């Protein structure tokens, strides 16, 4: 499990995939999110505006991230 420190009260799913370098630009976010297998706290999710808060867990293509 990877840990990710949020700067501020939350980060959106789109911002997160850019922050961990899964996509290089905002234009690529939407396509990446639609093509990838993503769960948010165990539920399927693909909205780039989904807010992620500390203690949430996101799994992207088999890698789980815990937010601090």
Helices and strands as residue ranges (DSSP letters): E 2-4, E 11-12, H 13-19, H 26-35, E 38-40, E 43-44, E 51-52, E 57-60, E 63-67
